Amino acid sequence: MTRTMPKFRNTITLWRAIVALIVAAGLYATYARFALGFAKATNLTDPQPWGLWVGLGTLCGVGLSAGGFAIAAAVYLLGFERYRPVLRAAVLVSFLGYSSVIAGMMYELGLPWRIWHPIFMWNRASVLFEVSWCVMLYSTVLALEFSPALVEKIPWAGLRTWYLRWHHEILVGLVMAGVVLSSLHQSFLGGLYLLTKGKLDPLWYSPYLTTLFFLSAIPAGLAITVMALYLSVRSLNVKLDPAILSEVGRVIAPLLALYGIFRVVDLSKNGALPYLWMWREETLSFWLEIGLFVLAPLVLLNLPKVRNNPQSLYWTCATVVGGFMANRLNVSITGLQASSGVYYVPKWTEFAATLMVLTLAVLVFRYAVIYLDILPKKIPPQLRWTAKGAAAEA
C-alpha cells in the first residue's frame, strides 16, 4: 500500500498570517540584537545581566527537553516496549528543544561569535564550561538517535541499509550517553545559581539546586511530550493509543510528588518556611509556581476521568509546563530582583526573538510528523477500501 503525501495548500490563513507576523517581529529583534546591541534590544542591565533569554530560552528549553532521554531510557534500557510508538516523537521534541536553546544562546551571549571557545579553551572550574559541552554533546546524541527517521528516506538502499545496521549496533551506547549527559546538564544548570547565595531569595536558593532542577525537569519534559502527542493526534492525521498518554500522565504524578516533598524538606532545612507567609511579590510568585507545578496537577492526575480523557490530560500537562516555566523564571529573575535593586521587565524584542525561535521549532515538528515516519499515521479515507481489499487477499 502506498502512502499519499499531503498537499501544501498555497493559501493565506489566519494561523499562517500569525506565524508570518511572529517571524517578521523576530527578524527585527534579531537585527536589533546584533546590529544595535543589548541596550537597544533588551532591558538588561549590569545588576540584571540575565533575563528572559536565559530564564525562558535556556533554563526552560533544556528542562522541557528531558522527555526524550526519559522515554528512550524506558524503551531501550528498561525494556518498556509499550512506549516505542512515541519514542521518535519524544526524541524529536528534545532535539528541537536543544536546537532552540542553541539558537537562543546566540542572542543571550555577549560575544556569540566566540561560542566555539569552550571546545579548545578548557576551564574545568567553570560550570558554564560543563553546560556548554553537555549542550554540544547531547545535541549530537539526539541528532544521531533521530537520524534513522531521515535516513529511511534516502533512495540508495545500500547506504540506507549500512547506516541503519551501524546505528543499531551503537544505539544502546547512544541512549546511555544521552541519559548521562542530560542528567548532568539538567543538574548543572541549577549549579549556575549556587553562586547567587545571599542574592537569590530564600524561597528558591538551596545548596541542592542541582537536585531540584533535575527532579523538576523530568515531569515537565514528559508533560510537554504528552502535549505534542495530543496535538499530533488532533490535527496531524496521527493514530495513537490514548492509553499511552494516560500511562505517561500516571508516571508524571509521583515524579511531581517526589519533587514537592523534596522542596518542602529543603525549605524547612534552610529555614525558609517563614517566607511562605509574608505578603510580598516573591511569596505570591512562589505559591503560583507551586500551585501550577505541584498542587493542581497532583489532584488532577490522580483522577481517572482526567487521565483517561486526552483533552483533560493535555490541559493538565499544560498546567505542569506553566508551573515549570514559572519556577525557572522565578529562579532567574523574580528571586534576584530584591537584591539587585532593579525591577526587570523584558523588552518586546526579547519576547519577539524567543517567540520566533519557538514558533520555528513547532513548525519543524509539524512538518516532520507529516512527512517522516515519526508517529503511526491513520489510513486516509480514499485508501481504506484498498487496504481492506489487500488484507482480504492476504
C-alpha positions in Angstrom: 0.0 0.0 0.0 1.4 3.4 -1.0 1.1 6.4 1.2 0.0 9.6 -0.4 1.9 12.7 0.7 -0.2 15.6 2.0 -0.5 18.5 -0.4 0.6 22.0 0.8 -2.2 24.4 0.1 -0.8 27.8 -1.0 -3.5 29.9 0.7 -3.4 32.6 3.3 -5.0 31.6 6.6 -5.2 33.2 10.0 -2.6 30.9 11.5 -0.2 31.5 8.6 -0.6 35.2 9.0 0.1 35.0 12.7 3.3 32.9 12.0 4.4 35.4 9.4 3.9 38.3 11.9 5.9 36.4 14.6 8.7 35.7 12.2 8.8 39.3 11.0 8.9 40.6 14.6 11.6 38.1 15.5 13.7 39.1 12.5 13.6 42.7 13.5 14.5 41.7 17.1 17.4 39.7 15.7 18.6 42.8 13.7 18.2 45.0 16.9 20.2 42.5 18.9 23.2 42.1 16.6 23.2 45.4 14.8 22.1 47.8 17.5 23.3 46.0 20.6 21.9 44.9 24.0 20.9 48.4 25.1 18.5 48.7 22.1 17.3 45.2 22.1 16.9 44.4 25.8 16.1 45.9 29.2 19.1 44.0 30.7 21.5 45.9 32.9 24.7 45.2 34.9 22.7 44.4 38.1 20.4 42.2 36.0 22.6 40.7 33.2 20.5 37.5 32.7 16.8 37.9 31.8 14.2 36.3 29.6 16.6 34.8 27.1 18.3 32.8 29.9 15.3 32.1 32.1 12.9 31.1 29.3 15.3 30.3 26.4 17.9 28.2 28.2 16.6 27.1 31.5 13.1 26.2 30.3 14.3 25.0 26.9 16.7 22.5 28.4 14.3 21.3 31.1 11.4 20.8 28.8 13.7 18.6 26.6 14.0 16.0 29.3 11.3 13.8 28.0 13.5 12.4 25.2 16.0 10.8 27.4 13.3 9.5 29.8 11.3 7.8 27.0 14.5 6.5 25.4 15.8 5.1 28.6 12.4 3.4 29.3 12.3 1.7 25.9 16.0 0.8 25.3 17.3 0.4 28.8 14.3 -0.8 30.8 12.5 -2.7 28.1 9.2 -0.8 28.1 8.3 -1.6 24.5 4.8 -0.1 25.2 6.3 3.3 24.6 8.1 2.6 21.4 5.4 4.2 19.2 6.0 7.6 20.8 9.8 7.3 21.1 10.7 9.2 17.9 8.3 12.0 18.7 9.9 12.3 22.2 13.4 12.4 20.8 12.4 14.9 18.2 10.8 17.2 20.8 14.1 17.0 22.8 16.2 17.7 19.7 14.2 20.7 18.8 14.3 21.9 22.4 18.1 21.8 22.4 18.2 23.3 18.9 16.1 26.2 20.3 18.5 26.5 23.3 21.5 26.8 20.9 19.7 29.4 18.8 18.7 31.3 22.0 22.3 31.2 23.2 23.3 33.2 20.1 21.1 36.0 21.4 22.0 35.9 25.1 25.8 35.6 24.8 27.5 38.9 24.8 30.0 37.8 22.1 28.2 34.9 20.3 30.9 34.6 17.6 33.1 33.2 20.4 30.8 30.3 21.1 33.4 27.9 19.8 35.9 28.8 22.6 34.9 26.1 25.1 35.9 23.4 22.5 39.5 24.5 22.6 39.9 26.7 25.7 39.0 24.5 28.6 38.1 25.9 32.0 37.2 22.9 34.2 36.4 25.1 37.1 33.5 26.8 35.3 30.0 25.5 35.5 29.3 27.1 32.1 32.1 25.1 30.6 30.3 21.9 31.6 27.0 23.3 30.4 28.4 24.2 27.0 29.9 20.8 26.5 26.8 19.0 27.6 24.7 21.0 25.1 27.1 20.2 22.3 27.4 16.5 23.1 23.8 15.8 23.9 22.6 17.7 20.9 24.8 15.4 18.8 23.5 12.3 20.6 19.9 13.4 19.9 20.7 14.1 16.3 22.1 10.5 16.0 19.2 9.0 17.8 16.7 10.7 15.5 18.8 10.2 12.3 17.1 6.9 11.2 13.9 8.8 10.5 15.8 10.8 7.9 18.0 8.0 6.6 14.9 5.9 5.9 14.0 8.4 3.2 17.4 8.0 1.3 16.8 6.4 -2.1 20.1 4.5 -2.0 19.2 1.1 -0.5 22.8 0.1 0.2 23.7 3.2 2.0 20.4 3.1 3.9 21.0 -0.5 5.0 24.6 0.1 6.1 23.7 3.1 8.2 20.7 1.6 9.9 22.8 -1.5 10.7 25.6 0.6 12.1 23.1 2.8 14.0 21.5 -0.3 15.6 24.9 -1.5 16.9 25.6 1.7 18.7 22.1 2.6 19.8 22.2 1.3 23.4 25.5 3.2 23.9 24.0 6.3 22.5 21.0 6.1 24.8 23.2 5.5 27.8 25.4 8.5 26.9 22.2 10.6 26.4 21.0 9.7 29.9 24.3 10.6 31.5 24.7 13.9 29.5 21.1 15.0 30.0 21.2 14.3 33.7 24.5 16.2 34.1 23.2 19.1 32.1 19.8 19.3 33.9 21.6 19.3 37.2 24.4 21.8 36.5 22.0 24.4 35.1 20.9 24.7 38.8 24.5 24.8 39.8 24.9 28.1 38.0 22.7 29.7 40.6 24.7 28.3 43.6 26.8 31.4 43.0 23.9 33.6 44.0 23.9 32.7 47.7 22.8 35.8 49.6 21.3 37.3 46.5 18.7 34.7 45.4 15.5 34.8 47.5 15.4 32.1 50.2 12.3 30.6 48.6 14.5 29.5 45.7 18.1 29.4 46.9 19.2 26.0 48.0 22.5 24.1 48.2 20.6 21.3 46.4 19.6 23.4 43.4 21.2 20.8 41.2 18.9 18.1 42.5 15.8 20.4 42.4 16.5 21.2 38.7 16.9 17.6 37.8 13.8 16.4 39.7 11.6 19.1 38.2 12.8 18.6 34.6 11.7 15.0 34.1 8.0 15.5 34.8 8.0 18.8 32.8 9.7 17.1 29.9 7.2 14.2 29.9 4.3 16.8 30.1 5.4 18.7 27.0 5.8 15.4 25.2 2.2 14.5 26.1 1.1 17.9 24.8 2.9 17.4 21.5 1.5 13.9 21.1 -2.1 15.1 21.7 -1.8 17.9 19.2 -0.4 15.5 16.7 -3.3 13.1 17.1 -5.8 16.0 17.0 -4.5 17.8 13.9 -1.8 15.8 12.0 -3.6 12.5 11.0 -1.8 10.5 13.7 -3.0 7.2 15.1 -2.1 6.6 18.7 -3.4 4.6 21.6 -4.8 7.1 24.2 -3.8 4.7 26.9 -0.2 5.6 26.3 -0.9 9.2 27.1 -2.8 8.1 30.2 0.1 6.0 31.4 2.6 8.8 30.9 0.3 11.0 33.0 0.3 8.4 35.7 4.1 8.5 35.7 4.2 12.3 36.0 2.1 12.4 39.2 4.6 10.5 41.5 7.5 12.5 40.0 5.8 15.7 40.9 5.0 14.4 44.4 8.7 13.5 44.9 9.7 17.0 43.8 7.1 18.6 46.1 8.3 16.6 49.1 11.9 17.3 48.4 11.1 21.0 48.1 9.2 21.2 51.4 12.0 19.4 53.2 14.6 21.6 51.6 12.7 24.8 52.6 12.4 23.5 56.1 16.1 22.6 56.4 17.2 26.0 55.0 14.9 27.9 57.4 12.8 29.4 54.6 9.4 28.3 55.8 8.6 31.7 57.4 8.9 33.4 54.0 5.9 31.3 52.8 3.5 33.6 54.7 5.0 37.0 54.0 2.9 39.4 51.9 5.2 40.2 49.1 5.7 39.6 45.3 8.1 36.8 45.8 5.8 34.8 48.0 2.9 35.3 45.6 5.1 34.1 42.7 6.2 31.1 44.8 2.6 30.0 45.5 1.6 30.5 41.9 4.5 28.2 40.9 3.7 25.5 43.4 0.0 25.6 42.6 0.6 25.2 38.9 3.5 22.7 39.1 2.7 20.6 42.1 -0.7 21.0 43.8 -3.2 21.3 40.9 -1.5 18.6 38.7 -1.3 16.1 41.7 -5.0 16.5 42.3 -6.0 16.3 38.6 -3.6 13.4 37.6 -4.9 11.2 40.4 -8.4 11.5 38.9 -9.0 8.7 36.3 -11.5 10.8 34.4 -8.7 13.4 33.8 -6.0 10.8 32.9 -8.3 8.9 30.6 -9.6 12.0 28.8 -6.9 13.1 26.3 -8.1 16.7 26.3 -8.2 17.0 30.1 -4.8 15.4 30.3 -3.5 17.9 27.7 -4.6 20.9 29.8 -3.3 19.3 33.0 0.1 18.8 31.3 -0.1 22.4 30.1 -0.5 23.4 33.8 2.6 21.4 34.7 4.6 23.1 31.9 3.3 26.5 33.0 4.4 25.8 36.6 7.8 24.6 35.5 8.3 27.8 33.5 7.3 29.9 36.5 9.9 28.1 38.6 12.7 28.8 36.1 11.7 32.4 35.7 11.4 32.8 39.5 14.9 31.5 39.9 16.5 33.5 37.1 14.5 36.8 37.5 12.0 37.2 40.3 14.2 35.8 43.1 17.0 38.1 42.2 15.2 41.4 41.9 15.2 42.4 45.5 19.0 42.0 45.9 19.8 43.7 42.6 17.6 46.7 43.3 16.3 46.5 39.7 12.8 45.7 38.6 13.4 44.0 35.3 10.6 43.9 32.6 11.7 42.3 29.3 11.6 44.5 26.2 9.2 43.4 23.5 12.1 42.5 21.3 13.2 39.9 23.8 9.8 38.3 23.6 9.8 38.5 19.8 13.1 36.7 19.4 12.2 34.0 21.8 8.7 33.5 20.3 10.2 33.3 16.8 12.6 30.5 17.8 9.8 28.5 19.5 7.5 29.0 16.6 10.1 27.7 14.1 10.7 24.7 16.3 6.9 24.0 16.3 6.8 24.3 12.5 9.7 21.8 12.1 8.0 19.4 14.4 4.7 19.7 12.5 6.3 19.0 9.1 8.5 16.2 10.4 5.4 14.4 11.7 3.7 14.9 8.4 6.5 13.9 6.1 8.6 11.5 8.1 7.7 8.2 9.9 7.6 9.8 13.4 4.2 8.6 14.6 1.8 5.9 13.2 -0.4 7.5 10.5 -4.1 7.0 10.0 -5.1 5.4 6.7 -6.7 8.2 4.5 -10.3 7.5 3.7 -9.6 7.1 0.0 -7.2 4.3 0.7 -9.2 2.4 3.3 -11.0 0.3 0.7 -7.7 -0.6 -0.9 -6.2 -1.6 2.4 -9.2 -3.8 3.3 -9.0 -5.5 -0.1 -5.3 -6.2 0.4 -5.9 -7.6 3.8 -8.7 -9.8 2.5 -6.4 -11.2 -0.3 -3.6 -11.8 2.2 
